[in-house]
């Protein structure tokens, strides 16, 4: 196997508008920066991290009990822990694609048998195919909700249907973009003990560089996963920043409203008017398929805008474009209009 190497080189936020990694496209709130600076000046950097009440704060934000939460070093860490804990070499994992590369990366590390039904633009997540693929060896089923790169949303009723069909498997529901989709099965974890949800403070909150994610699941699952996670896997900067963010969530979440109610409809309307194909999305990005994607990408780079080239399951090249502020979207559309 090969390492997962995202194309990170040359991404300078002062030189480019970064619409390529589904990140928050503006800076974090000032009070979060202040919390990080206060930690630097606190005289505690030489000490091991202590997590205080961060788990209870996240539980309150998520509407679950504290014993149903475990913090992780980003959601990638949570995905890895769940797959490692639920399966061993030779077991089966169902990963509908195309999707986030970390799922298959973790499955390969554990030498799992991967079953990969396909998303379609019209049908979305292949619920019936996933259920049909469940066998006595199925140990993990991945539901990226909404999915990256296509933004497809899976209805909670369909997730629960899959959970009932595979009671011996961990149903890994990746809610990385929860704040954008506002769709969750967190309210079902007490009734469905095989549901295991991953979330992150990377995307909406603008904190991917300090790495803090979390898992929501039944209390017994959390106890089991704590046996696998290291005692110091999460750094103190992450805890300080997220504590501050959760004290004033409206300062971070107001950005979500602008992205989803202003920028997204604006770009969608432009694409429809120009006859450009794109996948319906419930997240802060659109996967578009213009006639000459390479030329479009070059024009955007020349205009100091970075997007992410992504090929679909049939080999058709497209561009995944992160949605930002109104001003960023207007500038994006101006460049697209000139090249299309």
C-alpha positions as CSV (number, residue, x, y, z in Angstrom):
1,X,0.0,0.0,0.0
2,X,1.0,3.6,-0.3
3,X,0.7,6.5,2.1
4,X,-2.3,8.9,2.0
5,X,-0.7,12.1,0.8
6,X,-3.1,15.0,0.3
7,X,-1.8,17.8,-2.0
8,X,-0.9,20.3,0.7
9,X,2.1,22.0,-0.8
10,X,1.9,25.6,-1.8
11,X,-1.4,26.4,-0.1
12,X,-0.7,29.9,1.1
13,X,-3.9,31.6,2.5
14,X,-2.4,35.0,1.9
15,X,-1.7,34.2,-1.7
16,X,-4.7,32.2,-2.6
17,X,-8.4,31.8,-1.9
18,X,-8.4,28.2,-0.6
19,X,-11.5,26.4,-1.9
20,X,-9.9,23.0,-2.2
21,X,-10.0,21.3,1.2
22,X,-13.5,22.0,2.4
23,X,-12.1,24.2,5.2
24,X,-13.5,27.3,6.7
25,X,-12.4,30.0,4.3
26,X,-12.0,32.8,6.8
27,X,-10.0,33.2,10.0
28,X,-11.2,31.9,13.4
29,X,-12.9,34.1,15.9
30,X,-10.6,36.4,17.9
31,X,-11.6,34.9,21.3
32,X,-10.3,31.5,20.1
33,X,-7.0,33.0,19.2
34,X,-6.9,34.7,22.6
35,X,-7.4,31.4,24.3
36,X,-4.5,29.9,22.4
37,X,-2.2,32.8,23.2
38,X,-3.2,32.6,26.9
39,X,-2.2,28.9,26.9
40,X,1.2,29.8,25.5
41,X,1.7,32.3,28.3
42,X,0.3,30.1,31.1
43,X,3.5,28.3,31.9
44,X,1.9,24.9,31.2
45,X,3.6,23.8,27.9
46,X,6.0,21.6,29.7
47,X,3.2,19.6,31.2
48,X,1.2,16.7,29.8
49,X,-2.3,17.7,28.7
50,X,-5.3,17.6,31.0
51,X,-8.7,17.7,29.5
52,X,-10.9,19.2,32.2
53,X,-14.6,19.4,31.3
54,X,-14.2,19.4,27.5
55,X,-16.1,16.0,27.2
56,X,-19.1,17.4,29.1
57,X,-19.0,20.6,27.0
58,X,-19.1,18.6,23.8
59,X,-21.8,16.3,25.2
60,X,-24.0,19.3,26.0
61,X,-23.4,20.8,22.5
62,X,-24.3,17.4,20.9
63,X,-27.3,16.7,23.0
64,X,-26.0,13.4,24.5
65,X,-24.7,12.1,27.9
66,X,-21.1,12.7,28.8
67,X,-20.3,9.0,28.9
68,X,-21.4,8.8,25.3
69,X,-18.5,11.0,24.1
70,X,-14.8,10.4,23.5
71,X,-12.4,13.1,22.2
72,X,-9.9,12.1,19.4
73,X,-7.0,13.7,17.6
74,X,-9.2,14.8,14.7
75,X,-12.0,12.7,13.2
76,X,-9.4,10.7,11.2
77,X,-8.1,9.3,14.5
78,X,-11.7,8.3,15.5
79,X,-12.2,6.6,12.2
80,X,-9.0,4.6,12.7
81,X,-9.8,3.7,16.3
82,X,-13.3,2.4,15.3
83,X,-12.1,0.3,12.4
84,X,-9.2,-1.2,14.4
85,X,-11.5,-2.0,17.3
86,X,-14.3,-3.5,15.4
87,X,-12.5,-5.6,12.8
88,X,-9.4,-7.8,12.3
89,X,-7.6,-9.2,9.2
90,X,-10.0,-11.1,6.9
91,X,-13.2,-9.4,8.1
92,X,-15.3,-7.4,5.7
93,X,-15.9,-3.7,5.6
94,X,-18.5,-2.0,3.3
95,X,-17.3,1.4,2.0
96,X,-19.6,2.9,-0.7
97,X,-17.6,5.1,-3.0
98,X,-16.3,7.4,-4.3
99,X,-15.6,8.7,-0.8
100,X,-13.1,10.0,1.7
101,X,-9.8,8.1,1.3
102,X,-9.1,7.5,5.0
103,X,-11.7,4.8,5.2
104,X,-10.0,2.5,2.7
105,X,-6.6,3.6,4.1
106,X,-7.5,2.3,7.6
107,X,-9.1,-0.8,6.1
108,X,-5.9,-1.7,4.2
109,X,-3.8,-1.3,7.3
110,X,-6.0,-3.9,9.1
111,X,-6.0,-6.1,6.0
112,X,-9.8,-6.1,5.7
113,X,-11.8,-7.2,2.7
114,X,-13.4,-4.1,1.2
115,X,-16.8,-4.2,-0.5
116,X,-17.4,-1.0,-2.4
117,X,-20.9,-0.3,-3.8
118,X,-21.2,2.9,-5.8
119,X,-23.0,6.1,-5.1
120,X,-24.9,7.5,-8.1
121,X,-26.0,11.0,-8.7
122,X,-29.6,10.0,-9.1
123,X,-29.8,7.3,-6.4
124,X,-27.4,8.7,-3.8
125,X,-26.1,6.3,-1.2
126,X,-26.7,2.6,-2.3
127,X,-28.8,1.5,0.7
128,X,-30.2,-1.6,-0.9
129,X,-26.8,-2.7,-2.2
130,X,-25.2,-2.2,1.2
131,X,-27.8,-4.2,3.0
132,X,-27.6,-7.0,0.3
133,X,-23.8,-7.1,0.8
134,X,-24.0,-7.7,4.6
135,X,-22.7,-11.1,5.5
136,X,-21.5,-13.0,8.6
137,X,-18.1,-11.4,8.1
138,X,-19.3,-7.8,7.9
139,X,-17.8,-5.9,10.8
140,X,-17.9,-2.2,9.7
141,X,-20.3,-0.3,7.4
142,X,-19.3,3.2,6.5
143,X,-21.9,6.0,6.0
144,X,-20.2,9.3,5.3
145,X,-23.0,11.8,5.9
146,X,-22.9,13.9,3.9
147,X,-20.4,12.2,1.7
148,X,-17.1,13.7,0.4
149,X,-16.6,14.5,-2.5
150,X,-20.2,14.4,-3.7
151,X,-22.1,15.9,-0.7
152,X,-24.8,13.2,-0.8
153,X,-26.9,13.0,2.4
154,X,-28.3,9.7,3.8
155,X,-31.7,10.0,5.6
156,X,-31.5,9.0,9.3
157,X,-34.3,6.4,8.6
158,X,-32.0,4.7,6.0
159,X,-29.1,4.7,8.5
160,X,-31.2,3.0,11.1
161,X,-32.4,0.5,8.5
162,X,-28.8,-0.5,7.8
163,X,-28.1,-0.6,11.5
164,X,-30.9,-3.1,12.0
165,X,-29.8,-5.2,9.0
166,X,-26.3,-5.5,10.4
167,X,-26.5,-5.8,14.2
168,X,-23.0,-7.4,14.4
169,X,-21.3,-4.6,12.6
170,X,-20.2,-1.2,13.6
171,X,-22.1,1.4,11.6
172,X,-19.5,4.2,11.3
173,X,-21.5,7.4,10.6
174,X,-19.1,10.2,9.7
175,X,-20.8,13.5,10.5
176,X,-17.7,15.6,9.7
177,X,-20.0,18.2,8.1
178,X,-22.8,18.0,10.6
179,X,-23.1,21.8,11.1
180,X,-23.7,22.3,7.4
181,X,-26.1,19.4,6.9
182,X,-27.8,19.7,10.3
183,X,-28.6,15.9,10.0
184,X,-27.6,13.5,12.7
185,X,-28.4,10.1,14.3
186,X,-26.9,11.2,17.6
187,X,-30.3,10.9,19.2
188,X,-30.4,7.2,18.4
189,X,-27.2,6.0,19.9
190,X,-28.9,4.7,23.1
191,X,-31.3,2.6,21.1
192,X,-28.8,1.4,18.4
193,X,-25.7,0.2,20.2
194,X,-23.9,-0.5,16.9
195,X,-24.0,3.2,15.8
196,X,-20.7,4.9,16.1
197,X,-20.5,8.6,15.0
198,X,-17.4,10.6,14.2
199,X,-17.3,14.4,14.2
200,X,-14.7,17.1,14.1
201,X,-13.9,20.7,14.9
202,X,-11.8,21.0,11.7
203,X,-14.4,22.0,9.1
204,X,-17.0,24.4,10.5
205,X,-15.0,25.7,13.4
206,X,-11.8,26.4,11.4
207,X,-9.5,24.4,13.6
208,X,-8.0,21.6,11.4
209,X,-4.4,22.5,12.3
210,X,-4.8,21.7,16.0
211,X,-6.7,18.4,15.5
212,X,-9.7,17.7,17.7
213,X,-12.6,15.4,16.8
214,X,-14.9,13.3,18.8
215,X,-16.9,10.0,18.8
216,X,-20.5,9.7,19.9
217,X,-21.8,6.2,20.8
218,X,-23.3,4.1,23.5
219,X,-21.5,4.3,26.8
220,X,-20.2,0.7,26.6
221,X,-18.6,1.5,23.2
222,X,-16.9,4.6,24.5
223,X,-15.4,2.6,27.4
224,X,-14.1,0.0,24.9
225,X,-12.6,2.7,22.6
226,X,-11.0,4.4,25.6
227,X,-9.0,1.2,26.0
228,X,-7.5,1.7,22.5
229,X,-7.0,5.5,22.5
230,X,-3.8,6.7,24.2
231,X,-4.1,8.8,27.4
232,X,-2.4,11.9,25.8
233,X,-3.4,11.6,22.1
234,X,-5.1,15.0,22.1
235,X,-3.0,18.1,22.6
236,X,-3.7,21.0,25.1
237,X,-4.0,23.6,22.3
238,X,-6.9,21.7,20.8
239,X,-8.7,21.6,24.1
240,X,-8.1,25.3,24.8
241,X,-9.4,26.4,21.4
242,X,-12.5,24.2,21.4
243,X,-13.4,25.2,24.9
244,X,-13.3,28.8,23.8
245,X,-15.3,28.0,20.6
246,X,-18.1,26.3,22.5
247,X,-18.4,29.2,24.9
248,X,-19.5,31.4,22.0
249,X,-20.6,29.1,19.3
250,X,-22.6,31.7,17.4
251,X,-19.4,33.5,16.5
252,X,-18.2,30.4,14.5
253,X,-21.6,29.1,13.3
254,X,-22.7,32.4,11.7
255,X,-20.3,31.6,8.9
256,X,-22.4,28.4,8.2
257,X,-25.5,30.5,7.6
258,X,-23.7,32.6,5.0
259,X,-22.2,29.6,3.2
260,X,-25.4,27.5,3.1
261,X,-28.1,30.2,2.6
262,X,-26.2,32.7,0.4
263,X,-23.1,31.2,-1.3
264,X,-24.4,27.8,-2.0
265,X,-27.7,28.8,-3.7
266,X,-25.7,31.5,-5.6
267,X,-23.2,29.0,-7.1
268,X,-25.9,26.4,-7.8
269,X,-28.0,29.0,-9.7
270,X,-25.0,30.0,-11.8
271,X,-24.2,26.3,-12.7
272,X,-27.8,25.6,-13.6
273,X,-27.9,28.7,-15.8
274,X,-24.7,27.6,-17.6
275,X,-25.7,24.0,-18.0
276,X,-22.9,22.6,-15.8
277,X,-23.5,19.3,-14.2
278,X,-23.0,19.0,-10.4
279,X,-24.0,16.6,-7.6
280,X,-26.7,17.8,-5.2
281,X,-24.9,18.5,-1.9
282,X,-25.8,19.0,1.7
283,X,-22.4,20.2,2.7
284,X,-20.1,23.2,2.1
285,X,-18.9,22.1,-1.3
286,X,-20.1,21.2,-4.8
287,X,-18.7,18.6,-7.2
288,X,-19.0,20.1,-10.6
289,X,-18.3,18.7,-14.1
290,X,-17.7,21.4,-16.6
291,X,-16.9,20.6,-20.2
292,X,-13.2,21.4,-19.9
293,X,-12.3,20.9,-16.2
294,X,-8.5,21.2,-16.7
295,X,-8.9,24.5,-18.4
296,X,-11.2,25.7,-15.7
297,X,-8.8,24.6,-13.0
298,X,-5.9,26.4,-14.7
299,X,-8.0,29.6,-15.0
300,X,-8.9,29.5,-11.3
301,X,-5.2,28.9,-10.3
302,X,-4.2,31.9,-12.5
303,X,-6.8,33.9,-10.6
304,X,-5.3,32.7,-7.3
305,X,-8.2,30.4,-6.4
306,X,-7.5,26.8,-5.5
307,X,-10.1,24.0,-6.0
308,X,-9.7,20.2,-5.9
309,X,-9.7,18.1,-9.1
310,X,-11.7,14.8,-8.5
311,X,-12.4,12.0,-10.9
312,X,-15.7,10.1,-10.5
313,X,-16.1,6.3,-10.5
314,X,-16.4,6.3,-14.3
315,X,-13.2,8.3,-14.8
316,X,-15.0,11.5,-15.6
317,X,-12.9,14.5,-14.4
318,X,-14.5,17.1,-12.2
319,X,-13.7,19.8,-9.7
320,X,-14.8,19.8,-6.0
321,X,-15.3,23.4,-5.0
322,X,-15.5,24.5,-1.4
323,X,-18.1,27.2,-0.7
324,X,-16.9,30.3,1.2
325,X,-18.3,33.8,1.9
326,X,-20.5,35.8,-0.5
327,X,-17.6,37.9,-1.6
328,X,-15.4,34.8,-2.3
329,X,-18.3,33.1,-4.2
330,X,-18.9,36.2,-6.3
331,X,-15.2,36.3,-7.3
332,X,-15.3,32.5,-8.0
333,X,-18.3,32.9,-10.3
334,X,-16.7,35.8,-12.2
335,X,-13.7,33.6,-13.0
336,X,-15.9,30.6,-13.9
337,X,-18.0,32.9,-16.2
338,X,-15.0,34.1,-18.0
339,X,-13.6,30.6,-18.7
340,X,-16.9,28.7,-19.3
